């Protein structure tokens, strides 16, 4: 089934109209305007979503910074506890050794 050059030209000339008829019977100009309006709305929504994501990421950064500070404070407390525990253990061990040497 080969198409003649005239048939191909006819199809090219009327394809836009046929597609417009399939889109709820709206003429091509109205359909194009509607598409542009929809694109503008989609772009605005994407911009809004981008701003929301940016805000959420900033809040997450603040939250992570706060958690980091809490972990640093906890680490300092654990370090102090370890130093005190080690010092008390050495002192108690030294006292026990001293008492064992003095009491024959």
LINPEMO-V465265 format. One record per residue. N is the residue number from 1. RES is the residue in one letter. PHI is phi in radians with two decimals (999 if undefined). OMEGA is omega in whole degrees, -180 to 180 (999 if undefined). Layout:
# LINPEMO-V465265
N_RES_PHI_OMEGA + N_RES_PHI_OMEGA
This chain:
# LINPEMO-V465265
1_X_999_179 + 2_X_-1.75_179 + 3_X_-1.65_177 + 4_X_-1.35_180 + 5_X_-1.04_179 + 6_X_-1.15_179 + 7_X_-1.15_179 + 8_X_-1.10_179 + 9_X_-1.09_178 + 10_X_-1.06_180 + 11_X_-1.12_-180 + 12_X_-1.07_-178 + 13_X_-1.21_-173 + 14_X_-1.86_-176 + 15_X_-1.08_179 + 16_X_-1.06_180 + 17_X_-1.12_-179 + 18_X_-1.11_178 + 19_X_-1.15_179 + 20_X_-1.15_178 + 21_X_-1.11_180 + 22_X_-1.25_-179 + 23_X_-1.61_175 + 24_X_1.07_174 + 25_X_1.26_-180 + 26_X_-1.54_177 + 27_X_-1.19_-175 + 28_X_-0.99_-178 + 29_X_-1.13_180 + 30_X_-1.14_180 + 31_X_-1.10_180 + 32_X_-1.16_178 + 33_X_-1.10_179 + 34_X_-1.09_178 + 35_X_-1.10_179 + 36_X_-1.12_178 + 37_X_-1.09_179 + 38_X_-1.12_179 + 39_X_-1.11_179 + 40_X_-1.10_179 + 41_X_-1.10_179 + 42_X_-1.13_178 + 43_X_-1.09_178 + 44_X_-1.12_179 + 45_X_-1.16_177 + 46_X_-1.11_177 + 47_X_-1.09_178 + 48_X_-1.10_179 + 49_X_-1.09_179 + 50_X_-1.08_179 + 51_X_-1.13_177 + 52_X_-1.09_180 + 53_X_-1.10_178 + 54_X_-1.08_178 + 55_X_-1.11_-180 + 56_X_-1.10_179 + 57_X_-1.12_177 + 58_X_-1.11_178 + 59_X_-1.12_179 + 60_X_-1.13_178 + 61_X_-1.07_178 + 62_X_-1.08_-179 + 63_X_-1.12_179 + 64_X_-1.13_177 + 65_X_-1.08_179 + 66_X_-1.12_179 + 67_X_-1.14_178 + 68_X_-1.04_179 + 69_X_-1.10_179 + 70_X_-1.13_178 + 71_X_-1.14_178 + 72_X_-1.11_178 + 73_X_-1.11_179 + 74_X_-1.11_179 + 75_X_-1.10_178 + 76_X_-1.09_179 + 77_X_-1.11_180 + 78_X_-1.14_178 + 79_X_-1.07_178 + 80_X_-1.08_179 + 81_X_-1.06_180 + 82_X_-1.10_180 + 83_X_-1.12_179 + 84_X_-1.10_180 + 85_X_-1.08_180 + 86_X_-1.12_-180 + 87_X_-1.15_180 + 88_X_-1.16_179 + 89_X_-1.11_178 + 90_X_-1.10_179 + 91_X_-1.11_179 + 92_X_-1.11_178 + 93_X_-1.12_178 + 94_X_-1.11_179 + 95_X_-1.13_180 + 96_X_-1.12_179 + 97_X_-1.12_179 + 98_X_-1.10_180 + 99_X_-1.13_179 + 100_X_-1.17_178 + 101_X_-1.30_-178 + 102_X_-1.36_-178 + 103_X_-1.79_177 + 104_X_-1.43_999
